[in-house]
């Protein structure tokens, strides 16, 4: 694919091997709707504050790069067929556009949480059972079917209501973002 690099709001630079003609929908201004050149089975993102985007209707086994902070930069020239994003907030490394067969954080087996890409100060956990307690501050204890809880999110994110099967119940998150409900099976907001 073609390297697509754009300087978005707050100085964030997003580089990825997006398909030819693809417009990325990261860090959109509030009220902005991206309606052009989206890949097949990808929907536009609307009313996103501070660049937050829902992972809705994404291609098979694909996740999105979200919640990039001021001054963060994605890596350039990633390996063929893969987009590698690094140097995000407190060392978080979200998975984006993973090749076929690789497991993104939205499609983990039951009761499993990845041991990488956790925010600063959070315990690296693996194979947590349902309803695990004593999690770090801000994390949701009621982990449902191995989904990662949305915790310690930057300003502009809100809890998700009416979460479908295999979604993570999120609550008490900062003010401002449009709730993302009715997401596809196995996806997380």
N, C-alpha and C positions, 0 to 999 in steps of 0.2 A: 504494500500500500504506500500511499504518499505521506510523507511527513507533514503534519499539519500543526503549525505553531502559531499561537496567537497570544498576545499580551492581554489578559483579562483584567477585571477590576482588582484593586488592591495590589497590583504588581505581580500577580500570579501568572506564571507561564506554564502552559499545558502543551506538552509535545507527545504525539502518539502516532503510531502507524495506522491512522484512520484510512478506511477504504477511499479510493479515488472519488472525489466529489462530496465527501462527507463533511458535515459541519458539526463540530463537537458542541455539546450543550452543557458546558461546565462554567460555573461562575457567571451565570446570567444575572443581569440587574433585576431588581424587584419589578415584577409586572411584565417582564420581557418574555415573549414566546418565540421559541425557535421552531420554525415550521418548514425549513428548507433542507433538502439534501440529507435527510436522516436515513440510515441504513434500513434495510428490510426488517419488518417486525419491530422497529424501534419507534416509540412515540415521542412527540414533542414534550418539552418540560415547560411548565407555566408557573408564574408567580413564585419564583424561587428567590429567597433573600440570602444575600451573601454567598451565592453560588451553590446552595444546597439543591441537590437533585434527587428525585426518587428513582429507585432501580426497578422501573416498571416496564414490562413488555420488552425486555432485552433479548437479544439472540441467545440461542442455547448455550448454557455454560459460560455466560459472559457477565461480568460485573462492571460497575462504573467507578471511576475515580471521583470521589466526593470529598467535600469538606476541606479543601485546600486552604491554607491560611496565608496571610500576608507574607510576601517574599518567598514563598515556597516554589520550587522548580522541579518539574519532572525530568527524568533523565532523557538524554537524546541517544539516538542510534542504538536502540535495544536490539536483542537478538532477533533473528528472522522469525516473523509470525507472532511476536509477543511484544506487549507494551509493558515495560517495567517502570514503576513509579517509586521514587525514593525521596528522602528528605522532606517528608511531610511533617505534620504537627507532632512534636515529641517523638519522632522516629517511627511514626506509623507508616506502613507501606501497604496501601490498598491494592487489591488485585484488579487489573483492568484488562479486558480483552485477552483473556488467557487462551492458549491454544486448546484444541479439542482434546479432551481426556484429563485436563488438569482441573483440580477441584477448587472452585472459588469459595469464598467464605459464606456464600449463600446456599451452597449445596453440600454441606458437611453431613456426615453420617449422624444418626441419632446419638445425642448425648455427648457430642464432641465439639470442642472449641479449639481453634488453631492456637499453637503455642507461639506464634509470631504476630507481628503487626498489632500489638496491644498498646494503648496509650501509656505514656510515662507514669510510673508509679503503680501500674496494675500488675497483678501477679500473672505470670505466664502459666496458663492452666491447660490441662488436657484431660479428655475423657471425664468431664464433669457429669455426674448423674443429674437427673431431673430434680429441681428444687434445691440445688446446692446453696448452702448458706455461708455466711462469713466471707462474702466477696468484698473486694476493695470498695471504698466509698464511691458512690455514684453508679455502681453496677447493679443491674437488676438480678435479684436472686432467683426469680422464677424463670429459669431458662427453659424454653419450650422446644423440644426436638432438636437440641444442639445449635440453635441460632444464637448469634452473638448479640448481647444486649446493647442497645444504643445508650451510651452513658458518657458523661462529660463532653457533651456536644457543644460547639461554639454557639454564640448568640444567633437566633434565627430559627432554631429547630424546636419542634414541638412533639408531643407524644402522638402515637398513631392509635387511632380508634378503629374498632371493628376489624381487627387483624385476622386475616384468613388462616387457614390451616398451615402449620409449620412456621408461623411468623412469631417474632419475639414481642412480648408485651412490654411496651415502653411507657413510662410515666414520669411525671415530675421533671421534665426536661425544660430547658430555658424557653423563654417566650419568643414567639414571632413567626414560626414557619407554618405553612399550610399543611395540615395533617395529610399523610398519604395512606389512603385506605384502599381496600380491594386490590391489592397487589397480586401478581401471579403466584402460583404455587411455588413455595420454596424460596421466594425472594424476601429481602429485608429492606426496610426503608433506610 
